[in-house]
Structure formats: C-alpha cells, structure tokens
Amino acid sequence: MLTEHSGGDGDFTEAPGATGADADTAHSAHSARPGHPAGAVPDPSAVAGAGTPGGSAPRAAETTVCTDDGARLAVSVLAPLTPASGTTVVLAHGWAAARRVWGGVADRLIRRGHRVVAADLRGHGASTPGGAPFSVPRLGADLAAVLEHTGARDAVLVGHSGGGFAALSYATDEASAPAARALRGLVLLGTAAHDQDTPDSEVRMMGSALFSRALARPALGRRLLAQTMGKGVDRRALEVNRQMFAATSPRVRADAFRSSRGMDLRAALAAVHTPAVVLAGDGDRVIAPHLGHAVAEALPRARFTRLPGAGHMLPLERPDEIVSAVESVLGDGTVAAVDEDARPAGSTAPAASAVSDAHPATVTTAASSTSSASG
C-alpha cells in the first residue's frame, strides 16, 4: 500500500577554491564551510564532525557493539543540538560505504532535536567482519544488537541500499519482530526487497585487486563510480564515495554484493505496520526505482517518493529529503494508497528547484505541478 510523490531536485555547489584535476585529492579534505549548507557533503572526520559549519564539534560519543559471532561494530552516537525531540534516528549505510556517508544527514537531524546513531556495517569502516558469513539476515541481527545497545528500539530506522536490506530483514525477522514493532518509522533509500541477484562478473570485479588499484587513483576512481550518482553532484561527494569504496576490503565488497542473491522479503513485509517512506532517485542505475516502488507496495503503511535527477547515493545527494522523510514518518498516522499509474498520460517530472524543508506529504505529484519543493 503506498502513496507516490514526485520530489524536487537538490543542489550541490562546487568546493570553493578547488577546480580542475589538480584538486583531485583536495576535495577529500574539505568540510562544510561558511556559505555552504552545514553538512551538505560529509566531512572526512565522519559523523563525528556534524554539528557546526566547520564540522569540528560536537564530537560523537563512540561505542562498540559486540555481536554473538565476534564482530565488533563501530557506532557513533550524537546528541541533539536543539531541545530534544525524544526521537532517536538510527542510520544504516550500504555496501562499500561507512557511517561517514551520513555526515550531512546527521548534522541536519541533530539540529532538529534528534539523537542520531550511526554504525559501520560489519567489515566496513572501523567494524570487524566477525565469524559468521556475510548475509542479509546477519546484518538484520547486527542492527538488532545496535538498537539494543544504544537504547534505540523505538527509533526511526533509516537504511540505504544494502542497509535497507538489513533494515527490512530486521523488521521481518521472527526473532526480532517483537522489538521491531516498537520502531517509530522506517525510511528506506535506494533499496529493494527482491531481485538483487548480483551476477558473478560483478562479484568478481568487486573482489579484484585491479578494481582496488583503480579506486585508489582519485580521478579514475571517481569516474568509475560516477554512475552511482545523479548528474551535477559536487565533486566532494564523488570523492567521499570513492574513498569509502576504496577503503572497503575486496573480500568484504565481494561478500556483500553476493549476499543478496535469492533475497525476497516481499511477502513478509505485509506484517510490518510501521509507517514508512521509500525514496528512490529516478536516475538510480544501481537499484532500479521500480524495486523501491515494490517495497512500498508490499508495506501496509508506506509512501513512495521518486526524486528527479537523483542517483543511487541519496545520503550524499539528498540529505534534506531524507531528513524530511524522517519527520514525515514521525507525523504520519496512516498512509493512504494511490496507484502510481493513476498519473495522467504525458505528465512530466517536476522541474528542478532548490532543496527546501517541505514535508514530503505536501509535495505535489508530477501530475499536478511543474515544480516542487521537496523534503
């Protein structure tokens, strides 16, 4: 059951004082600066730098969650900067990324009074792989451990790509189902519940030393990963993405991309009555937007929002829309169903507009507007 909205375009500006190929490595050192939206691109100091335009304070409290198979999960916990809303938001990144991908999102959330918990998935960032095989159910169990350890069982759970697989696994697993019912909301970004059978050729590439060497070269690595993002994104965002991909070991990359083979959670989602928002970039070439639509169709209380101009890396591309989606699920009692195909023939996507803080529920559909201030 779903309502579909068509969101508006976001905007990244070029890093000040850094142009051309000579600035290849300089972008990785830039934090958000005065004159730029705070946290628009995550600072390399990760979510620990969220909170000020310079990305220097407050620093996150760091903790480690130990799983039953010996993995040690690195977790950052950020307190709200404004009077607390009482809501914790837990952020789960995708394959070959790390919690630093959430810098811009975390900054915005703590400024709006939310407590933020961001974890590195096993084998990613500062987390160790553990003894169990890398699998989607295992990641769901890891999320359960993080939520329990941080006292966040009634959180809004945000999952991007493979982190979305983990969030859906947590929400549907029989062992975690009683706790999962306490969730206040789900926000699912560029993700799917089925049809993720990564071909052998791609798994081999992810695990190859040649691919790792290519990723280690900034300009080449950014070009190789450019298809994961929409057009016109800030090169700092491309560089952050490259750095995270390059920092993930080839074995973990291969194991992660192999792990979703055979996954099909659609039937189980019918029992998940948590309010949900599913976002997908209409230019996502990693996980096709129609697969996000299928997730929203399978969830009883879900809204699907397609973001014109966005690619796959929504945490880097569209932090404002993600934060507004969080606040949307907190405000929603129910979500009515509207068929995506009800749009009039020949309707077009909204024209690009500046990112705003509009509630996703107020965004007009492409059928009724030629511009949209999306949240």
C-alpha positions, 0 to 999 in steps of 0.5 A, spaced: 500 500 500 503 506 498 502 513 496 507 516 490 510 523 490 514 526 485 520 530 489 524 536 487 531 536 485 537 538 490 543 542 489 550 541 490 555 547 489 562 546 487 568 546 493 570 553 493 577 554 491 578 547 488 577 546 480 580 542 475 584 535 476 589 538 480 584 538 486 583 531 485 585 529 492 583 536 495 576 535 495 577 529 500 579 534 505 574 539 505 568 540 510 562 544 510 564 551 510 561 558 511 556 559 505 555 552 504 549 548 507 552 545 514 553 538 512 551 538 505 557 533 503 560 529 509 566 531 512 572 526 512 572 526 520 565 522 519 559 523 523 563 525 528 564 532 525 556 534 524 554 539 528 557 546 526 559 549 519 566 547 520 564 540 522 569 540 528 564 539 534 560 536 537 564 530 537 560 523 537 560 519 543 563 512 540 561 505 542 562 498 540 557 493 539 559 486 540 555 481 536 554 473 538 559 471 532 565 476 534 564 482 530 565 488 533 561 494 530 563 501 530 557 506 532 557 513 533 552 516 537 550 524 537 546 528 541 541 533 539 543 540 538 536 543 539 531 541 545 530 534 544 525 531 540 525 524 544 526 521 537 532 517 536 534 516 528 538 510 527 542 510 520 544 504 516 549 505 510 550 500 504 555 496 501 562 499 500 560 505 504 561 507 512 557 511 517 561 517 514 556 517 508 551 520 513 555 526 515 550 531 512 544 527 514 546 527 521 548 534 522 541 536 519 537 531 524 541 533 530 539 540 529 532 538 529 532 535 536 534 528 534 539 523 537 542 520 531 546 513 531 550 511 526 554 504 525 559 501 520 556 495 517 560 489 519 567 489 515 566 496 513 569 502 516 572 501 523 567 494 524 570 487 524 567 482 519 566 477 525 565 469 524 559 468 521 558 469 513 556 475 510 548 475 509 542 479 509 539 476 515 546 477 519 546 484 518 538 484 520 541 481 527 547 486 527 542 492 527 538 488 532 544 488 537 545 496 535 538 498 537 539 494 543 545 497 545 544 504 544 537 504 547 534 505 540 528 500 539 523 505 538 527 509 533 526 511 526 530 506 522 533 509 516 537 504 511 540 505 504 541 500 499 544 494 502 542 497 509 535 497 507 536 490 506 538 489 513 533 494 515 527 490 512 530 483 514 530 486 521 523 488 521 521 481 518 525 477 522 521 472 527 526 473 532 526 480 532 519 482 530 517 483 537 522 489 538 521 491 531 514 493 532 516 498 537 520 502 531 517 509 530 518 509 522 522 506 517 525 510 511 528 506 506 533 509 500 535 506 494 533 499 496 529 493 494 526 487 497 527 482 491 531 481 485 538 483 487 541 477 484 548 480 483 551 476 477 558 473 478 562 478 473 560 483 478 562 479 484 568 478 481 570 485 479 568 487 486 573 482 489 579 484 484 585 487 486 585 491 479 578 494 481 582 496 488 588 499 484 583 503 480 579 506 486 585 508 489 587 513 483 582 519 485 580 521 478 579 514 475 576 512 481 571 517 481 569 516 474 568 509 475 563 510 480 560 516 477 554 512 475 552 511 482 550 518 482 545 523 479 548 528 474 551 535 477 553 532 484 559 536 487 565 533 486 566 532 494 561 527 494 564 523 488 570 523 492 567 521 499 564 515 495 570 513 492 574 513 498 569 509 502 569 504 496 576 504 496 577 503 503 572 497 503 576 490 503 575 486 496 573 480 500 568 484 504 565 488 497 565 481 494 561 478 500 556 483 500 554 484 493 553 476 493 549 476 499 543 478 496 542 473 491 535 469 492 533 475 497 525 476 497 522 479 503 516 481 499 511 477 502 513 478 509 513 485 509 505 485 509 506 484 517 510 490 518 505 496 520 510 501 521 509 507 517 514 508 512 517 512 506 521 509 500 525 514 496 528 512 490 532 517 485 529 516 478 536 516 475 538 510 480 542 505 475 544 501 481 537 499 484 532 500 479 526 505 482 521 500 480 524 495 486 523 501 491 516 502 488 515 494 490 517 495 497 512 500 498 507 496 495 508 490 499 508 495 506 501 496 509 503 503 511 508 506 506 509 512 501 513 512 495 517 518 493 521 518 486 526 524 486 528 527 479 535 527 477 537 523 483 542 517 483 543 511 487 547 515 493 541 519 496 545 520 503 550 524 499 545 527 494 539 528 498 540 529 505 534 534 506 529 529 503 531 524 507 531 528 513 524 530 511 522 523 510 524 522 517 519 527 520 514 525 515 514 518 518 514 521 525 507 525 523 504 520 519 498 516 522 496 512 516 498 512 509 493 512 504 494 508 497 494 511 490 496 507 484 502 510 481 499 509 474 493 513 476 498 519 473 495 522 467 498 520 460 504 525 458 505 528 465 512 530 466 517 530 472 517 536 476 522 541 474 528 542 478 528 547 484 532 548 490 532 543 496 527 546 501 524 543 508 517 541 505 514 535 508 514 530 503 506 529 504 505 536 501 509 535 495 505 535 489 505 529 484 508 530 477 501 530 475 499 536 478 505 541 478 511 543 474 515 544 480 516 542 487 519 543 493 521 537 496 523 534 503 
